[in-house]
Amino acid sequence: MRVLVLVAPGQGAQTPGFLTEWLDLPGVRGALEAWSDAVGLDLIRYGTEAGAEEIRDTAVAQPLLVAAGLASAYTLFDDPAELPRKVGAIAGHSVGEITAASLAGVLPHEEAVRLVRTRGLAMAEAAAVTETGMAALLGGDPEVTVPHLEKLGLTPANINGAGQIVAAGTKEQLAALEADKPEGVRKVVALKVAGAFHTHHMASAVDTLAKAAEALTPGDPTLTYVSNKDGQAVASGTEVLDRLVGQVANPVRWDLCMETFKELGVTTLIEVCPGGTLTGLAKRALPGVKTLALKTPADLDAARELIAEHA
């Protein structure tokens, strides 16, 4: 049996001008214009002309990533209705979970973009309260690293598998980590993010998102939806939405998602635009699985060949 998994990246995957070439494809510009109007944000300008600092802004980066993921996913298929028939499972990393949920039919695309705009604004506001940040740890054993982080008051905010953990907390806690690295960790690399995402520092954003979610009526996923809360497949749209809300202040367990992909018998993994991060993890954690990242439209032919072979 062949199983195709579609995944959507999280914040930090965006780069200046990454949407430029996608605008030439049928339907992409129109969709981005409609979503821009819906959230009062010029997604086309941010995806083509804006500099790195502008698109690093949490309130901009999050809707930009979801819009890019949605638009690029549908360029893979002649008919959007083919997606749930040909994709065996779907998942997203951090804000990519909203992309995945919308592609799985849990939320209409415009509602998803509205929700992620609210999420980005709320997380940016929460991040402004205390000076916090995140740092990637290179090397080390999770069984040693996680207790060490907790001893320093830090949260293992992303446990990504393939030996990658991201710590989050206050600037003072991160400085203490730099001075006292866990055994086996070669280097601590500060990430260019606005705050300690997926920690208790985001509690106010959870409240804001929960209120916004009350106005939504989610549908049940039309294909296997894997949640990065715990790597479990979730079949209820209401539960997916609840998890999207709570996920803002809870760790991302991408390692467990990849374990579930293994259990499902994944043979191919395609990462929607701006792809690269999750395929990199998969190459190390899922040996033997074919992977492809959608970076530009030049990747589409190869992706469609994989879909034809493995769907």
C-alpha positions in Angstrom: 0.0 0.0 0.0 1.2 3.5 -0.8 0.4 6.4 1.4 0.9 10.1 0.6 1.1 12.6 3.4 0.7 16.4 2.8 2.3 18.7 5.4 2.3 22.5 5.9 5.2 24.4 7.5 5.1 26.9 10.4 6.5 30.3 11.1 10.0 31.0 9.9 9.6 29.2 6.6 8.8 32.5 4.8 11.4 34.4 2.8 11.2 37.7 0.9 9.6 37.3 -2.5 8.7 33.7 -2.1 5.2 34.1 -3.6 6.2 36.0 -6.7 6.4 33.1 -9.2 3.2 31.5 -7.8 1.1 34.5 -8.9 1.4 33.4 -12.6 -0.5 30.2 -11.9 -4.3 30.1 -12.6 -6.4 31.1 -9.6 -3.6 32.0 -7.2 -3.7 35.8 -7.6 -7.5 35.9 -7.4 -7.5 33.8 -4.2 -4.8 35.9 -2.5 -6.7 39.1 -3.4 -9.9 37.7 -1.9 -8.1 36.6 1.3 -6.3 40.0 1.5 -9.6 41.8 1.4 -11.0 39.4 4.0 -8.3 40.2 6.6 -7.3 43.8 5.6 -3.8 42.7 4.8 -2.1 42.9 1.4 -0.8 39.4 1.2 0.4 39.8 -2.4 2.7 42.7 -1.4 4.0 40.9 1.6 4.7 37.8 -0.4 6.4 39.6 -3.3 7.8 43.0 -2.3 8.2 43.1 1.5 11.6 42.6 3.2 12.6 40.0 5.7 11.9 42.3 8.7 8.3 43.0 7.6 7.4 39.4 7.0 8.9 38.3 10.3 6.2 40.2 12.1 4.0 37.5 13.6 0.8 39.3 12.7 1.9 39.2 9.0 3.8 36.0 8.8 1.0 33.7 10.0 -1.7 34.7 7.5 0.9 34.9 4.7 2.0 31.3 5.4 -1.5 29.9 5.6 -2.5 31.7 2.4 0.6 30.4 0.6 0.0 26.9 1.8 -3.6 26.8 0.7 -2.9 28.3 -2.7 0.0 26.0 -3.5 -1.8 22.9 -2.4 -4.5 23.3 -4.9 -2.1 23.8 -7.8 -1.1 20.2 -7.3 -4.5 18.9 -8.5 -6.6 19.5 -11.6 -9.7 19.5 -9.4 -9.6 20.5 -5.7 -12.0 17.6 -4.9 -9.1 15.2 -5.7 -7.1 16.3 -2.6 -9.1 14.2 0.0 -9.2 11.2 -2.4 -5.5 11.2 -3.2 -3.9 12.4 0.1 -3.8 9.7 2.8 -3.1 12.1 5.7 -2.4 15.7 6.4 -0.7 17.7 9.2 0.8 21.1 9.9 3.6 22.4 12.1 2.4 25.2 14.5 0.5 27.7 12.4 0.6 25.2 9.5 -2.1 23.3 11.4 -4.6 25.9 10.3 -3.5 25.3 6.7 -3.9 21.5 7.2 -7.3 21.9 8.9 -8.6 24.0 6.0 -7.3 21.6 3.4 -9.0 18.8 5.3 -12.3 20.6 5.1 -12.6 21.6 8.8 -12.7 25.3 7.9 -13.5 27.2 4.7 -10.4 28.9 3.4 -11.6 32.5 4.1 -12.6 31.5 7.7 -9.2 29.9 8.1 -7.4 33.0 6.9 -9.5 35.2 9.2 -8.8 32.9 12.2 -5.0 32.9 11.5 -5.0 36.7 11.3 -6.7 36.9 14.7 -4.1 34.3 16.0 -1.2 36.3 14.6 -2.3 39.6 16.1 -3.1 38.0 19.5 0.3 36.2 19.7 2.1 39.4 18.7 0.3 41.2 21.5 1.1 38.5 24.0 4.7 38.5 23.0 4.9 42.2 23.7 4.1 41.8 27.4 7.4 40.1 28.5 10.7 39.9 26.6 10.8 36.3 25.6 12.3 34.3 22.8 13.1 30.8 21.4 16.3 29.0 20.6 17.1 25.8 18.7 19.3 23.2 20.3 21.7 21.3 18.1 22.5 17.8 19.1 21.8 16.1 22.4 19.4 13.4 23.7 15.8 14.5 24.3 15.7 12.4 27.5 18.6 14.5 28.8 17.7 17.9 27.2 14.0 18.2 28.2 14.6 17.8 32.0 17.5 20.2 31.8 15.3 22.8 30.0 12.6 22.4 32.6 15.1 22.8 35.4 16.0 26.2 33.9 12.3 27.2 33.7 12.3 26.8 29.9 9.6 25.0 27.8 10.5 22.5 25.1 8.2 24.3 22.8 8.9 22.3 19.6 10.0 18.7 19.9 10.6 18.1 16.2 12.2 14.7 16.0 15.5 14.0 14.1 17.4 15.4 17.1 15.8 18.9 17.0 14.3 20.6 20.0 13.4 24.3 20.4 13.4 25.9 23.8 11.3 28.9 24.7 11.2 31.3 27.7 12.4 34.6 29.0 15.6 36.3 27.7 17.1 35.6 31.1 16.2 31.9 30.9 17.6 31.6 27.4 20.8 33.3 28.5 21.1 30.8 31.4 20.7 28.0 28.8 23.5 29.4 26.7 25.8 29.4 29.7 24.6 25.9 30.9 23.9 23.7 27.9 22.4 20.2 28.3 25.0 17.4 28.0 25.5 16.5 24.3 24.1 19.8 23.0 26.7 21.3 20.7 25.2 24.7 20.1 22.2 26.9 21.1 21.0 29.1 18.2 18.6 32.0 19.0 15.7 32.1 16.6 14.4 35.3 15.0 10.9 35.2 16.5 8.9 37.7 18.5 8.3 35.7 21.6 8.0 32.4 23.4 5.4 30.7 21.3 3.7 27.5 22.5 4.3 28.3 26.1 2.3 29.8 29.0 3.4 33.3 27.8 0.8 32.9 25.1 -2.2 32.4 27.5 -3.9 35.7 26.5 -3.7 34.7 22.8 -5.5 31.4 23.7 -8.4 33.4 25.2 -8.6 35.7 22.2 -8.6 32.7 19.8 -11.2 30.8 21.8 -13.6 33.7 21.5 -13.1 33.9 17.7 -13.6 30.1 17.4 -17.0 30.4 19.1 -18.4 31.9 15.9 -17.2 29.1 13.7 -18.9 25.8 12.8 -16.2 23.3 11.9 -16.7 20.4 9.6 -15.2 16.9 10.3 -12.0 16.2 8.4 -12.4 14.6 5.0 -9.1 12.7 5.3 -6.8 11.6 8.2 -5.9 14.8 10.1 -2.8 14.3 12.4 -2.6 16.8 15.3 0.7 18.0 16.5 -0.5 18.2 20.1 0.2 14.5 20.5 0.5 13.0 17.0 -3.0 11.5 17.1 -5.4 11.3 14.2 -8.5 13.5 15.0 -11.8 12.7 13.3 -14.0 15.5 14.9 -14.0 19.0 13.5 -14.9 20.4 16.8 -12.0 18.7 18.5 -9.6 19.9 15.7 -10.8 23.5 16.3 -10.3 23.1 20.1 -6.8 21.8 19.5 -6.0 24.7 17.2 -6.9 27.1 20.0 -5.0 25.3 22.8 -2.0 24.7 20.6 -0.9 28.3 20.8 0.2 27.8 24.4 1.3 24.2 24.2 4.3 22.4 22.7 4.4 21.2 19.1 5.1 17.5 19.0 6.2 17.0 15.4 8.2 14.0 16.5 4.9 12.2 17.4 3.3 13.3 14.1 6.1 11.6 12.2 5.7 8.5 14.4 2.0 8.4 13.3 3.1 8.8 9.6 5.2 5.7 10.1 2.2 3.8 11.6 0.1 4.9 8.6 2.7 3.4 6.2 3.7 6.7 4.6 5.6 6.3 1.4 5.7 9.9 0.1 5.6 13.3 1.9 5.0 16.6 0.1 5.4 19.9 1.9 3.3 22.8 0.6 4.8 26.3 -0.1 7.1 27.5 1.4 8.4 24.0 1.8 11.8 22.8 3.1 11.8 22.6 6.9 9.5 19.6 7.3 11.0 17.7 4.4 14.4 18.2 6.0 13.2 16.6 9.2 11.5 13.8 7.3 14.7 12.9 5.4 16.4 12.2 8.8 13.5 10.7 10.7 11.6 8.8 7.9 14.3 7.0 5.9 13.1 5.4 2.7 10.2 7.9 2.4 10.2 10.0 -0.8 10.0 13.7 0.0 9.4 16.9 -2.0 9.2 20.5 -0.9 7.1 23.0 -2.9 9.4 26.0 -3.1 8.5 27.3 -6.5 6.1 26.3 -9.3 9.1 24.5 -10.9 8.6 21.8 -8.3 5.0 21.1 -9.4 5.7 18.6 -12.1 7.8 16.4 -9.9 5.2 16.7 -7.1 2.4 15.6 -9.5 4.5 12.6 -10.6 4.8 11.6 -7.0 1.1 12.0 -6.4 0.3 9.8 -9.5 2.7 7.2 -8.2 1.8 7.1 -4.5 -1.7 8.5 -4.1 
